[in-house]
Amino acid sequence: MRRTRKRYFRFKIHSRKGCAGTKSVLEDIWKSLLSIYGEIEAADSKLYMVEFDETTQTGILQCAEPSLHRVIAASALIASIDGRTVSFEPLKTSGTIRSLRQS
Amino acid sequence: MTVDLGVNIGAPEDIDTFVKFAQEIGLRVIGVPNSILSVPFQRVNDDFLLLRRTQVSAKRLPSAKRLTERVRRQNAILSVRLTRNVEMANWAAGDTRIDMITVDQHTDTRLRRTTARLAAKGGTLLEVRFSALLHSSGLARSRLLKIFRENVAIAREANMQVVLTSGARRPLELRSPMAVKCIGTLLGVEFDDMSRIVDQVPRSMIERNLTKLRSSFVAEGVEIVQGGEE
């Protein structure tokens, strides 16, 4: 099997009340991806949450390079997490986690 | 400059919250309904611009033309919603006073190729309001995507410019320019083309309209540089 390159992106969840938990954020991104692109694309995206800070509501997601824009599009369409209205903001994309952590 | 030409602020007291959040996610210009702003444009601070927009809606074409004549100079943006009324769509596409033809969740028709060609000649843009995509799922969203994708494809085939607007009714429905670029890929636009759609296309329309609103503007290419004595 040919290895696909990975891409990382930093994101922020904006919300007026309360914080979203790591598990529910990742679950909602998966659900949105599955709903829009289907099971094959969701599987091929190799989505993985590298880290998520629940206090700042920022995190880093890892996915396969060809799926990057699809993962961001699916995430940007999330309107609520745990019943709270949210806005998903992709901050920066990169090929390495280090550069995202430094910025 | 990063722009969202279609923000649906409901009440004037909400402006501050919208502006604050829009700035936070990197927007610099937003188009707001005519009920919110009394002047064609307003600078909130050095970094942020509010544009007044009106959706021209009338049952019959002569009324739409009269309304356009009356409100053009009081607005930075004029739009017409795409309906089954072909005569209205063709007029909106060809009339240079109309800036955009809007496609949203209420649209149940397709842009005609001839209308798109007219719009491409007249510089009228196709506005796609994506807020309904955030609140729908499954079959409903699929139907919405079908309408959006078909209209975007017809417009691009005819070289009609496309812009994406949020149509946000609440601040958290606004999306950052990067998010909008990726949402655009759902509508069949390549990611590389989205930079132009998110920034250059609306920016050139705004610049053109703000120039026309200056008191020194006479006609395209004609401007009063210095006033003479009577």
Interface residues (C-beta under 8 A of the other chain):
Chain A: H14 S15 R16 S35 I36 H69 R70 I72 A73 S75 A76 L77 I78 A79 T85 V86 S87 F88 E89 P90 L91
Chain B: F21 E24 I25 L133 L134 H135 S137 G138 R141 R170 P171 L172 E173 L174 R175 S176 M178 A179 V180 K181 C182 I183 T185 L186 F191
